[in-house]
Amino acid sequence: MADKITIKNKKATLNFQILERYTAGIQLTGTEIKAIRQGKANLVDTYCYFDMHELWLRGLHISEYSHGNLNNHDPKRDRKLLLRRQELKKLEKKFNEKGITIIALKLFINDRGIAKIEIGLAEGKKKYDKRADMKEKELKRDLDRIQKHRIKPDL
């Protein structure tokens, strides 16, 4: 494994406040994992929901595998997430609270070559929270720029 595959949901931290993070396995078909290894996945607008006490992922777009044939996968199908029973019960309990959702944060291939997804228990941000976060990031960037250009004296 020469290069690590990591696909991030860049809008997640802008639109949501992440309360807790979990790493889960995903039930994939052969052509899906091959497409992920090519980096052909998109996490924008991806969220999780519960069905019969099982956690499912909706909105994950994995493009069709370039060398796939008739057995190629459906790019937008719902995929089952694999977590421990205790984690599922804890997540389902918190998911049923008002204003809480579960979103996908990052899709990656671990050291053993298995696709994993980092999900987060999230609460939506208000418009003024987003503006405050953007202002804070801008200030931090300016401070870092000033620090970088400051001349250090020789000792």
C-alpha positions in Angstrom: 0.0 0.0 0.0 2.0 2.9 -1.3 -0.4 5.8 -0.7 -3.1 6.2 1.9 -6.6 6.8 0.6 -8.5 9.3 2.8 -11.7 11.0 1.5 -13.0 13.7 3.8 -16.4 15.5 4.2 -15.1 19.1 4.2 -18.5 20.7 4.9 -19.2 18.6 8.0 -17.3 20.8 10.4 -18.7 24.0 8.8 -22.3 22.9 9.1 -22.2 20.8 12.2 -20.8 20.7 15.7 -19.3 17.2 16.2 -20.2 15.8 19.7 -18.7 12.3 19.4 -16.8 10.3 16.8 -16.9 6.6 16.0 -15.1 4.4 13.5 -17.2 1.8 11.7 -16.8 -0.8 9.0 -18.8 -0.7 5.8 -20.4 -3.6 4.0 -19.2 -3.3 0.4 -19.1 -5.3 -2.8 -15.9 -6.1 -4.7 -16.3 -3.3 -7.3 -17.0 -0.7 -4.5 -13.8 -1.3 -2.6 -11.8 -1.2 -5.9 -13.4 2.1 -6.8 -12.6 3.5 -3.2 -9.0 2.4 -3.7 -9.0 4.5 -6.9 -10.3 7.5 -4.7 -13.6 7.6 -6.5 -16.0 8.4 -3.6 -17.8 11.5 -2.4 -19.1 12.1 1.2 -21.1 15.3 0.6 -24.6 15.1 2.0 -23.9 11.7 3.6 -25.9 10.8 6.7 -26.8 7.7 8.8 -30.2 6.4 9.8 -31.5 3.4 11.9 -33.6 0.6 10.4 -34.5 -2.4 12.6 -31.7 -1.5 15.1 -29.1 -1.5 12.3 -27.2 1.6 11.2 -27.3 2.4 7.5 -25.4 5.0 5.5 -27.3 7.0 2.8 -25.9 9.4 0.3 -22.4 8.0 -0.1 -21.5 8.1 -3.7 -19.0 5.6 -4.9 -18.5 5.9 -8.7 -18.6 2.8 -10.8 -15.4 0.8 -11.0 -13.6 1.6 -14.3 -12.9 -2.1 -15.1 -16.2 -3.4 -13.8 -18.6 -5.3 -16.1 -22.3 -6.1 -15.8 -21.7 -6.9 -12.1 -20.8 -3.3 -11.3 -22.5 -1.7 -8.3 -25.2 1.0 -7.9 -23.3 4.2 -7.0 -25.9 5.6 -4.7 -27.2 2.5 -2.8 -27.5 2.5 1.0 -24.7 0.6 2.8 -24.8 -1.1 6.1 -22.4 0.1 8.8 -20.7 -2.4 11.1 -20.4 -1.4 14.8 -20.5 -3.3 18.1 -23.9 -3.8 19.7 -23.1 -1.5 22.7 -22.1 1.3 20.3 -25.2 0.8 18.2 -27.5 1.0 21.3 -25.7 4.1 22.6 -25.9 5.8 19.2 -29.6 4.9 18.7 -30.4 6.3 22.1 -28.7 9.7 21.3 -29.9 9.7 17.7 -33.6 9.8 18.9 -32.9 13.1 20.8 -34.2 16.2 19.0 -31.6 18.0 16.8 -29.1 15.2 16.7 -28.0 13.5 13.5 -25.2 11.1 12.5 -23.0 12.2 9.6 -20.0 10.8 7.7 -16.8 12.6 8.4 -14.0 10.6 6.7 -13.7 7.4 4.6 -10.3 5.7 4.7 -8.5 2.4 4.1 -6.8 1.2 7.3 -3.4 -0.6 7.5 -4.9 -4.0 6.8 -6.5 -2.7 3.6 -10.1 -2.6 5.0 -12.4 0.4 4.2 -13.5 2.2 7.4 -15.7 5.3 7.9 -15.5 7.8 10.6 -19.0 8.9 11.6 -19.9 11.7 14.0 -22.8 12.4 16.3 -23.6 15.9 15.3 -25.7 18.9 16.1 -26.5 21.5 13.4 -24.9 25.0 13.7 -26.8 28.2 13.5 -25.7 30.9 11.0 -24.1 33.1 13.7 -22.0 30.1 14.9 -20.7 29.5 11.4 -19.7 33.2 11.1 -17.9 33.1 14.4 -16.0 29.9 13.4 -15.0 31.5 10.1 -13.8 34.7 11.8 -11.8 32.6 14.4 -10.1 30.6 11.6 -9.3 33.8 9.7 -7.7 35.3 12.9 -5.7 32.1 13.5 -4.4 32.1 9.9 -3.3 35.8 10.2 -1.5 35.1 13.5 0.3 32.1 11.9 1.3 34.3 8.9 2.7 36.9 11.3 4.6 34.3 13.2 6.0 32.8 10.0 7.4 36.1 8.8 8.9 37.2 12.1 12.7 37.2 12.1 14.2 35.2 14.8 17.4 36.6 16.4 20.6 34.6 16.3 21.8 33.4 19.7 
